[in-house]
Amino acid sequence: MRIKKGDTVQVITGKDRGVRGRVIQAYPEADKLLVEGVNRIKKHTKVSTGLRGAKSGGIVTQEAPIHVSNVMLVDPEDHLPTRVGYRRDEEGRKVRVSKRTGKDL
């Protein structure tokens, strides 16, 4: 998967189109990402009593995973969405490269 945890991405399709957010978690086996502020859902949780009588539960809003094909990586230099490619550096390691500018990410 070409997008990693901590990257800034922009949603290119769906109800949150145009929204930018930071990747919280990546699920490469399912090709999905958890993006901050994107694909928010309401989850109903059972009310429970914790320590000292504090109650927690009710309706909680949280992010749901989004498919990696629905987002594009934002280039940190020019702040525009870009596709990601790979090249080998001098030591033979794979380096992510911006297809828009040709520079390393």
Beta strands, then each sheet from edge to edge (+ up, - down):
strand 1: 8-11
strand 2: 20-27
strand 3: 32-35
strand 4: 40-49
strand 5: 55-63
strand 6: 66-67
strand 7: 71-74
strand 8: 81-82
strand 9: 84-88
strand 10: 94-98
sheet 1: 6+ 3- 2+ 1- 7+ 8-
sheet 2: 4+ 5-
sheet 3: 9+ 10-
end
